[in-house]
Amino acid sequence: MRPIRLIPLLQQASAQALADRYGLTLDPATLVVQRTSRDHTGDYTLVLFPLMKHRLGSPEAIGQTLGQDLLDRLPDTLAAFDLVKGFLNLTLTPAAWCRWLHFALAEPEAALRLDLGSGQKVMLEFPSPNTNKPLHLGHLRNLFLGDSLTRILTAAGFTTIRANLYNDKGIHICKSLLAWQREGCQTPEQSGLKGDHLAGKYYVRFDQLLREQIEQLKAQGLDEEQAKAQAPLQQEVQELYRRWEAGDPAVVEPWRQMNTWVYAGFEQTFRRLGLPPFDVNYYESETYLRGREIVEEGLAQGVFFRKPDGSVWIDLSDEKLDEKLVLRSDGTSVYITQDLATAELKYQQFGIDRSIYVIGNEQDYHMKVLIATLKRLGKPYAEGMYHLSYGMVDLPTGRMKSREGTVVDADDLLDEMTATAAAATAELGKTESLDAQSLESLHHSLGLGALKYFLLKVDPARRMVFNPEDSIDFKGHTGTFIQYTHARTAALLRKADEQGYRPQPVAAPEPLAGAELDLVRQLYHWPDALAEAVRDYSPAVVANYAYDLARAYSRFYTEAPVLKADTVAQRDFRLLLTALTRQHLATVLGLLGIEAPDRM
C-alpha cells in the first residue's frame, strides 16, 4: 500500500487549520505547497501570499499561528517550521522519512509510479522540420524536449502519441529545388551527401545566388525591397511554387524525389539520437487542400473575410492579434492554412484530449492566431491545444542562420560530442577492460547523454547558449556526472555480489541522519518532481532532480561506507539504499532519453 503523499496531506491539514482558526473555507488543492528551495531550511514550503486577499492578517502573523497548528496536527510528520516573509518552511520528522523508506524498500517499483493521466490521450507534435535543410542544434532542443515530455507523460499515466509534421511544401522548399535544378540535379550518391544535407546545400546556394542578383539591381539604383522583388530568381521561385500548387508534374516529381531523400536523411539522424519511431507522420503537402476547404467554410460562416485583391483574412484585433492572412490572393496557402487542417485531422484520427505543439518561441504569435482561429470556427478541440514554447539555442558566437549556412549540423555535433566523450573517458582511465565495440557504444552513450542533458536541464522557456566544452564533465552539473553516478552504484552492487554479500530486508535505522537522510529525502521527492514536470510540461524539472539525486548519492558514497559499514544491518541497509538509488537514476535518465551505463 502506498504511503500518503505529503503535499496533499499538508494541503488538507492547512485548509482544516484555516477553517478552524479563521472560519475560512478553501479547496485544499488551491493552497500552494512546494519543495523548499535549496537556500532555506525545510522540506516543504506553504506559500502564504495568496491568503492575503482574505484579509486574515500579515503573512508573519498567519505563518506563526498556522505553523504551530500544523505541528500540533501532524506531530509524527512535522518536526519544525521556519517563517521567511511569506513562506512557511516545514521540516519533516525522521520518522516520516522512515515510513516512506520502509514502503520503498519493500515495493521499489511502486515507489517510482504515479498515475496523473488516468488514460487521458495526449498528442505531442515535434520536431516538424522543414525539408529544405538538415536537422541542426535548434531542432535538437525541440526533439529532446518532445521526446522527454512524451516519456514523462507516459510515466505519469497518460496515453501519448508521437506526431511529426513535415513542412514539405512552401516557397522555402522551392528555393532548394530551384537551385538544385540550376546546378546539375545531383543525387545523394553522386554528391556523397545525405539527402537532408544535399537539400540544405542548395538552400544556402539559392540565397547566395539571389543575393548576387539583388546587389546587381541595387547597383542600378533600386532599394533593397525593390531589388528583391524584381530579382529574376525571386520571381522564378514564386512561379515554381504556383506551379507546384497547380500540380504541374514537371515540378511535383522532382520535388517528391528531393523530399524522399530528405526523409531518409532525417530517419538516419533520428536513429542516431536514440529516438523511438513516431506514431504518425503528417505532411503539409497532404493537408493544405483541406485547409483551403476550411477557409471557404469560414468565409461562409463570416469568420473570415476577403479583401479586394482576393486574399482571405481573419480579424483578431479584439484579441490584440491584428488581422491575419489565411489564403493568398493567388489562391495559394500559407502556414496557417494547412495548420487548420492538420489540427482537425489529429482530432478525427485519435480523439485526443490534449494536443501539445513543441515549437520555438518565434512562433508564439502564430500559435495564438491558430488557436484563436479554431475557437472562432467553433472547433471542439481548440481548447485542448497547448503551445510548449521554448527559447532559441545560440552559440557562443551568436545566433544561427540557416540561409547563411551558420547552423550547427546535428550529425556533425553528435560526432563531436562522441569524440569529446572518448577523450574524457580516456583521461579518466577506467575503461581498459572494455572491448572496442563496448567502448564505442559507451562513447556514443556519453556524448549523446551529455548533449541531451545540457539542452534539457534549462527551463524550456529560457533562451540558452550551447557550448560543447561545458557539457561533458564527470564532476559538474552534467549528464555525464549522473551517468557516472549510476555506473558507480552498479559497480558497488557488483562488488558486493562478488564478495558474497546478499543484503537481507532490514528496517531503516531511526533516526536517519546526515548523508543517509539527505539521500532518502531526494529519493522520496521523485513523485513530486514528476508531478511538477507534468504540470509545467518541463523536462528540466526531471533533469535537475536527477542531478540532485546523483549529488546526494555522491555525498552518501563518501560519508557512509557501504561494504565497510560498522554492522551487517548497516551494510545491508546501505546496499538496499544503493540499489534503490540505482533504480531511480535509471528510471529518471530513461525519461530524459539518456542511457544509464553500468560501466564507465
Summary of the structure (lengths in Angstrom):
residues: 600
radius of gyration: 28.5
end to end distance: 36.8
largest distance: 90.1
contacts: 1970
relative contact order: 0.10
helix: 58%
strand: 12%
